Amino acid sequence: MDTKLIRVGTIYLPVKEVEGAAKWYEEKMGATISYTDDTKAILNFADQSFFLVQSPSDESANFLDSNGDERFSITFEVNGLEALQQIHEEFTRNKIRVGEIENRGHAGRNFIFQDLDGNKFDVWSELSPRYKERLPENL
């Protein structure tokens, strides 16, 4: 097969109330809202497009692993431990639900945060090597 998947274009997230969730992402995460209606919003941040989709209140993007622990399905990357610590502090100041910075036994450090609807996300202090190659030197 010569054709390959190149990148993830859009991630869909369930939310209870689209307008409030979109505003939260705009204010807390610096997202740009490019479209909204009564049942969905399209946001852009972290070099990605996110669709917030109105869903029942018991829905989330989280899942249970084989040990029964609730897990996140998305990891965001930052450029180094200092950047991880800074964004952790910023999220804390902005009253985002954040966990402690963790050492999970692999390169770098991580922490988990949650959005307004309880969707969990991970932040990792290491950029993927291929992505790091494309970055301007000042990031």
N, CA, C and O atoms as CSV, one atom per row, in Angstrom:
chain,resi,resn,atom,element,x,y,z
A,1,MET,N,N,0.845,-1.179,0.000
A,1,MET,CA,C,0.000,0.000,0.000
A,1,MET,C,C,0.888,1.240,0.000
A,1,MET,O,O,1.711,1.413,0.899
A,2,ASP,N,N,0.729,2.099,-0.998
A,2,ASP,CA,C,1.532,3.311,-1.115
A,2,ASP,C,C,0.935,4.485,-0.356
A,2,ASP,O,O,1.660,5.396,0.042
A,3,THR,N,N,-0.360,4.476,-0.154
A,3,THR,CA,C,-1.018,5.578,0.535
A,3,THR,C,C,-0.905,5.369,2.035
A,3,THR,O,O,-1.131,4.270,2.542
A,4,LYS,N,N,-0.544,6.458,2.750
A,4,LYS,CA,C,-0.389,6.369,4.197
A,4,LYS,C,C,-1.188,7.468,4.863
A,4,LYS,O,O,-1.388,8.539,4.290
A,5,LEU,N,N,-1.643,7.202,6.072
A,5,LEU,CA,C,-2.257,8.251,6.869
A,5,LEU,C,C,-1.158,9.238,7.243
A,5,LEU,O,O,-0.076,8.827,7.661
A,6,ILE,N,N,-1.419,10.516,7.099
A,6,ILE,CA,C,-0.386,11.521,7.315
A,6,ILE,C,C,-0.504,12.184,8.681
A,6,ILE,O,O,0.508,12.390,9.352
A,7,ARG,N,N,-1.713,12.519,9.104
A,7,ARG,CA,C,-1.877,13.180,10.396
A,7,ARG,C,C,-3.312,13.011,10.866
A,7,ARG,O,O,-4.193,12.662,10.081
A,8,VAL,N,N,-3.539,13.256,12.137
A,8,VAL,CA,C,-4.892,13.305,12.670
A,8,VAL,C,C,-5.411,14.704,12.380
A,8,VAL,O,O,-4.781,15.686,12.772
A,9,GLY,N,N,-6.532,14.812,11.711
A,9,GLY,CA,C,-7.074,16.112,11.332
A,9,GLY,C,C,-7.988,16.713,12.368
A,9,GLY,O,O,-7.938,17.918,12.614
A,10,THR,N,N,-8.827,15.894,12.982
A,10,THR,CA,C,-9.822,16.400,13.926
A,10,THR,C,C,-10.031,15.392,15.037
A,10,THR,O,O,-10.016,14.182,14.811
A,11,ILE,N,N,-10.227,15.907,16.237
A,11,ILE,CA,C,-10.573,15.089,17.389
A,11,ILE,C,C,-11.947,15.543,17.865
A,11,ILE,O,O,-12.196,16.743,17.977
A,12,TYR,N,N,-12.829,14.608,18.141
A,12,TYR,CA,C,-14.188,14.911,18.603
A,12,TYR,C,C,-14.263,14.687,20.109
A,12,TYR,O,O,-13.820,13.657,20.616
A,13,LEU,N,N,-14.826,15.657,20.814
A,13,LEU,CA,C,-14.978,15.566,22.260
A,13,LEU,C,C,-16.437,15.757,22.650
A,13,LEU,O,O,-17.080,16.696,22.182
A,14,PRO,N,N,-16.965,14.889,23.492
A,14,PRO,CA,C,-18.339,15.063,23.973
A,14,PRO,C,C,-18.390,16.145,25.046
A,14,PRO,O,O,-17.542,16.190,25.937
A,15,VAL,N,N,-19.395,17.017,24.952
A,15,VAL,CA,C,-19.618,18.061,25.962
A,15,VAL,C,C,-21.107,18.153,26.247
A,15,VAL,O,O,-21.935,17.799,25.408
A,16,LYS,N,N,-21.439,18.632,27.437
A,16,LYS,CA,C,-22.852,18.751,27.820
A,16,LYS,C,C,-23.502,19.982,27.204
A,16,LYS,O,O,-24.644,19.932,26.746
A,17,GLU,N,N,-22.762,21.090,27.197
A,17,GLU,CA,C,-23.313,22.357,26.718
A,17,GLU,C,C,-22.257,23.026,25.840
A,17,GLU,O,O,-21.225,23.475,26.338
A,18,VAL,N,N,-22.517,23.092,24.543
A,18,VAL,CA,C,-21.526,23.496,23.547
A,18,VAL,C,C,-20.999,24.912,23.784
A,18,VAL,O,O,-19.785,25.118,23.809
A,19,GLU,N,N,-21.874,25.872,23.954
A,19,GLU,CA,C,-21.426,27.264,24.068
A,19,GLU,C,C,-20.515,27.458,25.280
A,19,GLU,O,O,-19.458,28.078,25.164
A,20,GLY,N,N,-20.909,26.940,26.427
A,20,GLY,CA,C,-20.095,27.070,27.635
A,20,GLY,C,C,-18.765,26.358,27.505
A,20,GLY,O,O,-17.737,26.880,27.937
A,21,ALA,N,N,-18.772,25.169,26.913
A,21,ALA,CA,C,-17.533,24.412,26.729
A,21,ALA,C,C,-16.596,25.141,25.767
A,21,ALA,O,O,-15.393,25.219,26.015
A,22,ALA,N,N,-17.137,25.674,24.675
A,22,ALA,CA,C,-16.308,26.406,23.709
A,22,ALA,C,C,-15.658,27.617,24.366
A,22,ALA,O,O,-14.475,27.878,24.150
A,23,LYS,N,N,-16.418,28.357,25.164
A,23,LYS,CA,C,-15.876,29.521,25.883
A,23,LYS,C,C,-14.780,29.089,26.854
A,23,LYS,O,O,-13.760,29.766,26.982
A,24,TRP,N,N,-14.989,27.955,27.543
A,24,TRP,CA,C,-13.984,27.452,28.472
A,24,TRP,C,C,-12.669,27.194,27.735
A,24,TRP,O,O,-11.607,27.625,28.184
A,25,TYR,N,N,-12.744,26.491,26.605
A,25,TYR,CA,C,-11.531,26.204,25.830
A,25,TYR,C,C,-10.886,27.483,25.314
A,25,TYR,O,O,-9.660,27.586,25.272
A,26,GLU,N,N,-11.692,28.447,24.924
A,26,GLU,CA,C,-11.160,29.720,24.448
A,26,GLU,C,C,-10.429,30.445,25.580
A,26,GLU,O,O,-9.303,30.908,25.399
A,27,GLU,N,N,-11.066,30.542,26.735
A,27,GLU,CA,C,-10.496,31.285,27.862
A,27,GLU,C,C,-9.345,30.549,28.548
A,27,GLU,O,O,-8.329,31.161,28.876
A,28,LYS,N,N,-9.493,29.268,28.762
A,28,LYS,CA,C,-8.510,28.510,29.549
A,28,LYS,C,C,-7.370,27.944,28.713
A,28,LYS,O,O,-6.241,27.846,29.194
A,29,MET,N,N,-7.653,27.571,27.466
A,29,MET,CA,C,-6.662,26.886,26.642
A,29,MET,C,C,-6.151,27.740,25.487
A,29,MET,O,O,-5.233,27.337,24.772
A,30,GLY,N,N,-6.746,28.922,25.303
A,30,GLY,CA,C,-6.320,29.778,24.199
A,30,GLY,C,C,-6.815,29.312,22.844
A,30,GLY,O,O,-6.241,29.669,21.815
A,31,ALA,N,N,-7.877,28.517,22.833
A,31,ALA,CA,C,-8.432,27.998,21.573
A,31,ALA,C,C,-9.070,29.124,20.766
A,31,ALA,O,O,-9.569,30.103,21.323
A,32,THR,N,N,-9.046,28.970,19.463
A,32,THR,CA,C,-9.759,29.853,18.556
A,32,THR,C,C,-11.030,29.130,18.129
A,32,THR,O,O,-10.976,28.004,17.635
A,33,ILE,N,N,-12.162,29.777,18.319
A,33,ILE,CA,C,-13.443,29.183,17.913
A,33,ILE,C,C,-13.686,29.563,16.460
A,33,ILE,O,O,-13.764,30.747,16.135
A,34,SER,N,N,-13.806,28.571,15.584
A,34,SER,CA,C,-14.014,28.873,14.166
A,34,SER,C,C,-15.460,28.639,13.717
A,34,SER,O,O,-15.852,29.091,12.642
A,35,TYR,N,N,-16.260,27.932,14.537
A,35,TYR,CA,C,-17.653,27.695,14.180
A,35,TYR,C,C,-18.399,27.221,15.418
A,35,TYR,O,O,-17.858,26.456,16.217
A,36,THR,N,N,-19.641,27.671,15.580
A,36,THR,CA,C,-20.513,27.103,16.606
A,36,THR,C,C,-21.942,27.082,16.102
A,36,THR,O,O,-22.342,27.921,15.295
A,37,ASP,N,N,-22.696,26.130,16.575
A,37,ASP,CA,C,-24.148,26.128,16.431
A,37,ASP,C,C,-24.704,25.475,17.695
A,37,ASP,O,O,-23.974,25.343,18.678
A,38,ASP,N,N,-25.933,25.075,17.700
A,38,ASP,CA,C,-26.558,24.546,18.913
A,38,ASP,C,C,-25.998,23.202,19.366
A,38,ASP,O,O,-26.106,22.857,20.542
A,39,THR,N,N,-25.403,22.441,18.455
A,39,THR,CA,C,-24.984,21.081,18.815
A,39,THR,C,C,-23.493,20.810,18.648
A,39,THR,O,O,-23.022,19.726,18.991
A,40,LYS,N,N,-22.740,21.786,18.123
A,40,LYS,CA,C,-21.302,21.541,17.953
A,40,LYS,C,C,-20.534,22.853,17.855
A,40,LYS,O,O,-21.093,23.905,17.545
A,41,ALA,N,N,-19.244,22.758,18.127
A,41,ALA,CA,C,-18.327,23.881,17.957
A,41,ALA,C,C,-17.032,23.322,17.389
A,41,ALA,O,O,-16.624,22.208,17.716
A,42,ILE,N,N,-16.399,24.102,16.542
A,42,ILE,CA,C,-15.101,23.727,15.986
A,42,ILE,C,C,-14.072,24.684,16.581
A,42,ILE,O,O,-14.188,25.904,16.461
A,43,LEU,N,N,-13.063,24.099,17.225
A,43,LEU,CA,C,-12.010,24.874,17.875
A,43,LEU,C,C,-10.667,24.500,17.285
A,43,LEU,O,O,-10.476,23.393,16.782
A,44,ASN,N,N,-9.745,25.437,17.354
A,44,ASN,CA,C,-8.382,25.171,16.909
A,44,ASN,C,C,-7.420,25.583,18.009
A,44,ASN,O,O,-7.426,26.732,18.451
A,45,PHE,N,N,-6.594,24.646,18.449
A,45,PHE,CA,C,-5.491,24.906,19.370
A,45,PHE,C,C,-4.558,23.705,19.348
A,45,PHE,O,O,-4.943,22.620,18.912
A,46,ALA,N,N,-3.337,23.900,19.818
A,46,ALA,CA,C,-2.325,22.837,19.861
A,46,ALA,C,C,-2.114,22.219,18.478
A,46,ALA,O,O,-1.913,21.011,18.349
A,47,ASP,N,N,-2.164,23.067,17.447
A,47,ASP,CA,C,-1.940,22.617,16.067
A,47,ASP,C,C,-2.915,21.507,15.661
A,47,ASP,O,O,-2.554,20.578,14.940
A,48,GLN,N,N,-4.158,21.626,16.142
A,48,GLN,CA,C,-5.156,20.585,15.945
A,48,GLN,C,C,-6.552,21.198,15.867
A,48,GLN,O,O,-6.794,22.274,16.414
A,49,SER,N,N,-7.448,20.526,15.203
A,49,SER,CA,C,-8.854,20.918,15.163
A,49,SER,C,C,-9.638,19.998,16.089
A,49,SER,O,O,-9.500,18.776,16.028
A,50,PHE,N,N,-10.467,20.597,16.953
A,50,PHE,CA,C,-11.296,19.850,17.884
A,50,PHE,C,C,-12.762,20.184,17.633
A,50,PHE,O,O,-13.117,21.357,17.522
A,51,PHE,N,N,-13.610,19.174,17.543
A,51,PHE,CA,C,-15.052,19.368,17.463
A,51,PHE,C,C,-15.623,19.060,18.836
A,51,PHE,O,O,-15.442,17.959,19.357
A,52,LEU,N,N,-16.306,20.020,19.416
A,52,LEU,CA,C,-17.045,19.766,20.649
A,52,LEU,C,C,-18.456,19.407,20.234
A,52,LEU,O,O,-19.116,20.193,19.555
A,53,VAL,N,N,-18.928,18.246,20.623
A,53,VAL,CA,C,-20.221,17.732,20.188
A,53,VAL,C,C,-21.125,17.572,21.401
A,53,VAL,O,O,-20.761,16.908,22.372
A,54,GLN,N,N,-22.301,18.181,21.345
A,54,GLN,CA,C,-23.252,18.063,22.442
A,54,GLN,C,C,-23.627,16.596,22.627
A,54,GLN,O,O,-24.002,15.908,21.678
A,55,SER,N,N,-23.515,16.135,23.874
A,55,SER,CA,C,-23.718,14.728,24.196
A,55,SER,C,C,-24.440,14.605,25.531
A,55,SER,O,O,-24.510,15.574,26.287
A,56,PRO,N,N,-24.977,13.426,25.831
A,56,PRO,CA,C,-25.593,13.222,27.152
A,56,PRO,C,C,-24.581,13.476,28.267
A,56,PRO,O,O,-23.377,13.338,28.056
A,57,SER,N,N,-25.059,13.843,29.436
A,57,SER,CA,C,-24.180,14.240,30.535
A,57,SER,C,C,-23.268,13.121,31.030
A,57,SER,O,O,-22.259,13.407,31.675
A,58,ASP,N,N,-23.582,11.874,30.753
A,58,ASP,CA,C,-22.733,10.779,31.231
A,58,ASP,C,C,-21.659,10.356,30.225
A,58,ASP,O,O,-20.943,9.383,30.462
A,59,GLU,N,N,-21.540,11.074,29.109
A,59,GLU,CA,C,-20.536,10.748,28.094
A,59,GLU,C,C,-19.235,11.498,28.379
A,59,GLU,O,O,-19.256,12.618,28.888
A,60,SER,N,N,-18.102,10.872,28.046
A,60,SER,CA,C,-16.809,11.549,28.077
A,60,SER,C,C,-15.881,10.823,27.113
A,60,SER,O,O,-16.202,9.749,26.606
A,61,ALA,N,N,-14.735,11.426,26.874
A,61,ALA,CA,C,-13.730,10.806,26.011
A,61,ALA,C,C,-12.865,9.820,26.796
A,61,ALA,O,O,-11.997,9.166,26.217
A,62,ASN,N,N,-13.089,9.706,28.090
A,62,ASN,CA,C,-12.307,8.815,28.948
A,62,ASN,C,C,-12.718,7.362,28.741
A,62,ASN,O,O,-13.801,7.074,28.232
A,63,PHE,N,N,-11.842,6.465,29.140
A,63,PHE,CA,C,-12.169,5.041,29.064
A,63,PHE,C,C,-11.526,4.319,30.236
A,63,PHE,O,O,-10.622,4.851,30.880
A,64,LEU,N,N,-11.993,3.106,30.513
A,64,LEU,CA,C,-11.425,2.287,31.576
A,64,LEU,C,C,-10.390,1.333,31.000
A,64,LEU,O,O,-10.638,0.670,29.993
A,65,ASP,N,N,-9.215,1.264,31.649
A,65,ASP,CA,C,-8.208,0.307,31.212
A,65,ASP,C,C,-8.478,-1.062,31.847
A,65,ASP,O,O,-9.473,-1.229,32.553
A,66,SER,N,N,-7.614,-2.027,31.606
A,66,SER,CA,C,-7.846,-3.399,32.083
A,66,SER,C,C,-7.817,-3.511,33.604
A,66,SER,O,O,-8.285,-4.507,34.155
A,67,ASN,N,N,-7.274,-2.508,34.290
A,67,ASN,CA,C,-7.285,-2.492,35.760
A,67,ASN,C,C,-8.489,-1.750,36.317
A,67,ASN,O,O,-8.645,-1.643,37.533
A,68,GLY,N,N,-9.337,-1.240,35.441
A,68,GLY,CA,C,-10.511,-0.491,35.876
A,68,GLY,C,C,-10.237,0.970,36.175
A,68,GLY,O,O,-11.092,1.658,36.733
A,69,ASP,N,N,-9.044,1.459,35.810
A,69,ASP,CA,C,-8.698,2.863,36.026
A,69,ASP,C,C,-9.160,3.707,34.851
A,69,ASP,O,O,-8.988,3.317,33.696
A,70,GLU,N,N,-9.742,4.858,35.140
A,70,GLU,CA,C,-10.190,5.761,34.077
A,70,GLU,C,C,-8.979,6.439,33.449
A,70,GLU,O,O,-8.117,6.962,34.156
A,71,ARG,N,N,-8.916,6.429,32.124
A,71,ARG,CA,C,-7.761,6.933,31.385
A,71,ARG,C,C,-8.165,8.023,30.409
A,71,ARG,O,O,-9.332,8.146,30.038
A,72,PHE,N,N,-7.196,8.800,30.007
A,72,PHE,CA,C,-7.327,9.829,28.977
A,72,PHE,C,C,-7.060,9.186,27.615
A,72,PHE,O,O,-6.482,8.102,27.538
A,73,SER,N,N,-7.480,9.854,26.553
A,73,SER,CA,C,-7.203,9.328,25.220
A,73,SER,C,C,-6.311,10.247,24.396
A,73,SER,O,O,-5.971,9.918,23.259
A,74,ILE,N,N,-5.923,11.404,24.956
A,74,ILE,CA,C,-5.101,12.367,24.221
A,74,ILE,C,C,-3.959,12.839,25.116
A,74,ILE,O,O,-4.170,13.165,26.284
A,75,THR,N,N,-2.757,12.872,24.562
A,75,THR,CA,C,-1.600,13.461,25.236
A,75,THR,C,C,-1.125,14.655,24.427
A,75,THR,O,O,-0.833,14.537,23.237
A,76,PHE,N,N,-1.049,15.808,25.084
A,76,PHE,CA,C,-0.457,17.002,24.490
A,76,PHE,C,C,1.023,17.009,24.841
A,76,PHE,O,O,1.419,16.490,25.885
A,77,GLU,N,N,1.841,17.597,23.973
A,77,GLU,CA,C,3.274,17.675,24.215
A,77,GLU,C,C,3.695,19.130,24.385
A,77,GLU,O,O,3.167,20.024,23.724
A,78,VAL,N,N,4.656,19.356,25.282
A,78,VAL,CA,C,5.292,20.660,25.431
A,78,VAL,C,C,6.794,20.454,25.272
A,78,VAL,O,O,7.277,19.322,25.301
A,79,ASN,N,N,7.529,21.547,25.104
A,79,ASN,CA,C,8.953,21.448,24.796
A,79,ASN,C,C,9.808,21.540,26.058
A,79,ASN,O,O,10.408,22.580,26.329
A,80,GLY,N,N,9.862,20.457,26.825
A,80,GLY,CA,C,10.755,20.370,27.963
A,80,GLY,C,C,10.069,20.459,29.312
A,80,GLY,O,O,8.905,20.841,29.424
A,81,LEU,N,N,10.841,20.087,30.346
A,81,LEU,CA,C,10.331,20.059,31.707
A,81,LEU,C,C,9.943,21.447,32.203
A,81,LEU,O,O,8.924,21.603,32.877
A,82,GLU,N,N,10.748,22.454,31.874
A,82,GLU,CA,C,10.417,23.823,32.295
A,82,GLU,C,C,9.073,24.260,31.708
A,82,GLU,O,O,8.264,24.874,32.403
A,83,ALA,N,N,8.835,23.947,30.437
A,83,ALA,CA,C,7.553,24.286,29.806
A,83,ALA,C,C,6.407,23.533,30.478
A,83,ALA,O,O,5.321,24.082,30.660
A,84,LEU,N,N,6.652,22.276,30.844
A,84,LEU,CA,C,5.624,21.486,31.538
A,84,LEU,C,C,5.281,22.131,32.880
A,84,LEU,O,O,4.108,22.270,33.225
A,85,GLN,N,N,6.303,22.520,33.628
A,85,GLN,CA,C,6.069,23.153,34.926
A,85,GLN,C,C,5.327,24.480,34.765
A,85,GLN,O,O,4.436,24.789,35.556
A,86,GLN,N,N,5.686,25.262,33.749
A,86,GLN,CA,C,5.024,26.543,33.524
A,86,GLN,C,C,3.556,26.371,33.164
A,86,GLN,O,O,2.701,27.091,33.680
A,87,ILE,N,N,3.255,25.417,32.277
A,87,ILE,CA,C,1.854,25.234,31.888
A,87,ILE,C,C,1.052,24.634,33.042
A,87,ILE,O,O,-0.134,24.931,33.187
A,88,HIS,N,N,1.680,23.801,33.858
A,88,HIS,CA,C,1.014,23.264,35.047
A,88,HIS,C,C,0.639,24.402,35.994
A,88,HIS,O,O,-0.475,24.435,36.517
A,89,GLU,N,N,1.562,25.327,36.214
A,89,GLU,CA,C,1.296,26.492,37.071
A,89,GLU,C,C,0.206,27.384,36.475
A,89,GLU,O,O,-0.671,27.866,37.192
A,90,GLU,N,N,0.267,27.598,35.164
A,90,GLU,CA,C,-0.745,28.419,34.489
A,90,GLU,C,C,-2.129,27.781,34.610
A,90,GLU,O,O,-3.101,28.467,34.925
A,91,PHE,N,N,-2.224,26.475,34.363
A,91,PHE,CA,C,-3.499,25.776,34.487
A,91,PHE,C,C,-4.030,25.874,35.918
A,91,PHE,O,O,-5.226,26.074,36.131
A,92,THR,N,N,-3.142,25.734,36.884
A,92,THR,CA,C,-3.548,25.839,38.292
A,92,THR,C,C,-4.094,27.236,38.586
A,92,THR,O,O,-5.142,27.370,39.218
A,93,ARG,N,N,-3.390,28.281,38.132
A,93,ARG,CA,C,-3.861,29.664,38.319
A,93,ARG,C,C,-5.209,29.893,37.650
A,93,ARG,O,O,-6.045,30.635,38.167
A,94,ASN,N,N,-5.423,29.255,36.494
A,94,ASN,CA,C,-6.673,29.414,35.743
A,94,ASN,C,C,-7.779,28.487,36.235
A,94,ASN,O,O,-8.825,28.361,35.597
A,95,LYS,N,N,-7.540,27.841,37.376
A,95,LYS,CA,C,-8.533,26.983,38.025
A,95,LYS,C,C,-8.986,25.808,37.145
A,95,LYS,O,O,-10.146,25.397,37.177
A,96,ILE,N,N,-8.044,25.287,36.369
A,96,ILE,CA,C,-8.275,24.054,35.624
A,96,ILE,C,C,-7.949,22.903,36.573
A,96,ILE,O,O,-6.972,22.975,37.319
A,97,ARG,N,N,-8.755,21.847,36.550
A,97,ARG,CA,C,-8.487,20.682,37.393
A,97,ARG,C,C,-7.237,19.963,36.870
A,97,ARG,O,O,-7.250,19.384,35.784
A,98,VAL,N,N,-6.164,20.011,37.659
A,98,VAL,CA,C,-4.895,19.393,37.261
A,98,VAL,C,C,-4.427,18.415,38.319
A,98,VAL,O,O,-4.684,18.589,39.510
A,99,GLY,N,N,-3.734,17.384,37.863
A,99,GLY,CA,C,-3.084,16.458,38.772
A,99,GLY,C,C,-1.647,16.886,38.998
A,99,GLY,O,O,-1.182,17.869,38.421
A,100,GLU,N,N,-0.960,16.154,39.827
A,100,GLU,CA,C,0.451,16.432,40.117
A,100,GLU,C,C,1.321,16.039,38.928
A,100,GLU,O,O,0.948,15.173,38.136
A,101,ILE,N,N,2.478,16.677,38.808
A,101,ILE,CA,C,3.467,16.262,37.810
A,101,ILE,C,C,4.023,14.910,38.249
A,101,ILE,O,O,4.428,14.737,39.399
A,102,GLU,N,N,4.038,13.955,37.320
A,102,GLU,CA,C,4.390,12.570,37.636
A,102,GLU,C,C,5.633,12.104,36.893
A,102,GLU,O,O,5.923,12.563,35.789
A,103,ASN,N,N,6.354,11.194,37.510
A,103,ASN,CA,C,7.414,10.433,36.864
A,103,ASN,C,C,6.821,9.053,36.615
A,103,ASN,O,O,6.587,8.299,37.559
A,104,ARG,N,N,6.577,8.717,35.358
A,104,ARG,CA,C,5.942,7.431,35.025
A,104,ARG,C,C,6.952,6.374,34.594
A,104,ARG,O,O,6.572,5.326,34.071
A,105,GLY,N,N,8.254,6.650,34.814
A,105,GLY,CA,C,9.271,5.656,34.512
A,105,GLY,C,C,9.762,5.672,33.076
A,105,GLY,O,O,10.479,4.762,32.662
A,106,HIS,N,N,9.391,6.687,32.311
A,106,HIS,CA,C,9.900,6.829,30.943
A,106,HIS,C,C,10.459,8.244,30.804
A,106,HIS,O,O,10.420,9.019,31.760
A,107,ALA,N,N,10.963,8.579,29.660
A,107,ALA,CA,C,11.538,9.916,29.445
A,107,ALA,C,C,10.512,11.001,29.754
A,107,ALA,O,O,9.332,10.863,29.430
A,108,GLY,N,N,10.972,12.076,30.380
A,108,GLY,CA,C,10.106,13.217,30.643
A,108,GLY,C,C,9.180,13.018,31.827
A,108,GLY,O,O,9.266,12.028,32.555
A,109,ARG,N,N,8.302,13.977,31.997
A,109,ARG,CA,C,7.308,13.989,33.072
A,109,ARG,C,C,5.949,14.303,32.466
A,109,ARG,O,O,5.861,14.819,31.352
A,110,ASN,N,N,4.890,13.988,33.205
A,110,ASN,CA,C,3.526,14.180,32.730
A,110,ASN,C,C,2.646,14.714,33.843
A,110,ASN,O,O,2.975,14.615,35.025
A,111,PHE,N,N,1.512,15.287,33.438
A,111,PHE,CA,C,0.412,15.531,34.363
A,111,PHE,C,C,-0.893,15.425,33.594
A,111,PHE,O,O,-0.926,15.553,32.370
A,112,ILE,N,N,-1.959,15.191,34.329
A,112,ILE,CA,C,-3.291,15.058,33.740
A,112,ILE,C,C,-4.103,16.284,34.117
A,112,ILE,O,O,-3.993,16.791,35.233
A,113,PHE,N,N,-4.927,16.763,33.173
A,113,PHE,CA,C,-5.891,17.817,33.483
A,113,PHE,C,C,-7.240,17.427,32.909
A,113,PHE,O,O,-7.341,16.526,32.077
A,114,GLN,N,N,-8.282,18.124,33.368
A,114,GLN,CA,C,-9.644,17.848,32.913
A,114,GLN,C,C,-10.306,19.118,32.425
A,114,GLN,O,O,-10.055,20.206,32.942
A,115,ASP,N,N,-11.161,18.964,31.416
A,115,ASP,CA,C,-11.949,20.105,30.947
A,115,ASP,C,C,-13.207,20.250,31.795
A,115,ASP,O,O,-13.394,19.534,32.779
A,116,LEU,N,N,-14.050,21.168,31.407
A,116,LEU,CA,C,-15.281,21.478,32.114
A,116,LEU,C,C,-16.197,20.259,32.261
A,116,LEU,O,O,-16.936,20.148,33.239
A,117,ASP,N,N,-16.146,19.343,31.281
A,117,ASP,CA,C,-17.021,18.175,31.262
A,117,ASP,C,C,-16.365,16.911,31.799
A,117,ASP,O,O,-16.941,15.827,31.696
A,118,GLY,N,N,-15.176,17.031,32.367
A,118,GLY,CA,C,-14.500,15.876,32.939
A,118,GLY,C,C,-13.703,15.054,31.941
A,118,GLY,O,O,-13.185,13.996,32.299
A,119,ASN,N,N,-13.587,15.516,30.681
A,119,ASN,CA,C,-12.712,14.835,29.723
A,119,ASN,C,C,-11.278,15.006,30.210
A,119,ASN,O,O,-10.832,16.124,30.466
A,120,LYS,N,N,-10.561,13.894,30.337
A,120,LYS,CA,C,-9.181,13.933,30.829
A,120,LYS,C,C,-8.198,14.001,29.676
A,120,LYS,O,O,-8.402,13.407,28.617
A,121,PHE,N,N,-7.114,14.749,29.913
A,121,PHE,CA,C,-6.033,14.889,28.941
A,121,PHE,C,C,-4.707,14.777,29.675
A,121,PHE,O,O,-4.609,15.090,30.861
A,122,ASP,N,N,-3.705,14.333,28.963
A,122,ASP,CA,C,-2.362,14.194,29.496
A,122,ASP,C,C,-1.484,15.275,28.863
A,122,ASP,O,O,-1.708,15.667,27.718
A,123,VAL,N,N,-0.493,15.751,29.602
A,123,VAL,CA,C,0.525,16.662,29.060
A,123,VAL,C,C,1.874,16.027,29.355
A,123,VAL,O,O,2.154,15.632,30.486
A,124,TRP,N,N,2.711,15.933,28.320
A,124,TRP,CA,C,4.021,15.297,28.413
A,124,TRP,C,C,5.097,16.323,28.116
A,124,TRP,O,O,4.914,17.177,27.250
A,125,SER,N,N,6.205,16.254,28.814
A,125,SER,CA,C,7.279,17.243,28.666
A,125,SER,C,C,8.187,17.000,27.473
A,125,SER,O,O,9.156,17.735,27.285
A,126,GLU,N,N,7.905,16.002,26.672
A,126,GLU,CA,C,8.785,15.664,25.547
A,126,GLU,C,C,8.061,15.812,24.218
A,126,GLU,O,O,6.985,15.249,24.021
A,127,LEU,N,N,8.655,16.570,23.314
A,127,LEU,CA,C,8.103,16.658,21.961
A,127,LEU,C,C,8.547,15.456,21.145
A,127,LEU,O,O,9.675,14.986,21.290
A,128,SER,N,N,7.666,14.959,20.292
A,128,SER,CA,C,8.032,13.888,19.378
A,128,SER,C,C,9.177,14.373,18.495
A,128,SER,O,O,9.126,15.499,17.999
A,129,PRO,N,N,10.211,13.554,18.283
A,129,PRO,CA,C,11.382,14.007,17.524
A,129,PRO,C,C,11.050,14.577,16.149
A,129,PRO,O,O,11.627,15.591,15.755
A,130,ARG,N,N,10.157,13.967,15.428
A,130,ARG,CA,C,9.827,14.456,14.089
A,130,ARG,C,C,9.160,15.830,14.157
A,130,ARG,O,O,9.422,16.687,13.312
A,131,TYR,N,N,8.309,16.042,15.147
A,131,TYR,CA,C,7.671,17.344,15.302
A,131,TYR,C,C,8.691,18.386,15.740
A,131,TYR,O,O,8.654,19.524,15.271
A,132,LYS,N,N,9.593,18.011,16.627
A,132,LYS,CA,C,10.606,18.936,17.132
A,132,LYS,C,C,11.481,19.457,15.997
A,132,LYS,O,O,11.917,20.608,16.026
A,133,GLU,N,N,11.736,18.623,15.009
A,133,GLU,CA,C,12.546,19.035,13.841
A,133,GLU,C,C,11.901,20.191,13.089
A,133,GLU,O,O,12.608,20.999,12.486
A,134,ARG,N,N,10.578,20.285,13.110
A,134,ARG,CA,C,9.854,21.307,12.344
A,134,ARG,C,C,9.694,22.617,13.106
A,134,ARG,O,O,9.279,23.617,12.522
A,135,LEU,N,N,10.014,22.632,14.398
A,135,LEU,CA,C,9.784,23.813,15.212
A,135,LEU,C,C,10.832,24.898,14.980
A,135,LEU,O,O,12.002,24.600,14.740
A,136,PRO,N,N,10.407,26.153,15.052
A,136,PRO,CA,C,11.398,27.232,15.055
A,136,PRO,C,C,12.244,27.109,16.330
A,136,PRO,O,O,11.771,26.579,17.335
A,137,GLU,N,N,13.463,27.586,16.294
A,137,GLU,CA,C,14.376,27.419,17.425
A,137,GLU,C,C,13.918,28.110,18.692
A,137,GLU,O,O,14.348,27.722,19.778
A,138,ASN,N,N,13.062,29.121,18.600
A,138,ASN,CA,C,12.652,29.862,19.792
A,138,ASN,C,C,11.499,29.204,20.543
A,138,ASN,O,O,11.024,29.768,21.529
A,139,LEU,N,N,11.034,28.037,20.118
A,139,LEU,CA,C,9.976,27.360,20.865
A,139,LEU,C,C,10.515,26.243,21.684
A,139,LEU,O,O,9.757,25.564,22.378
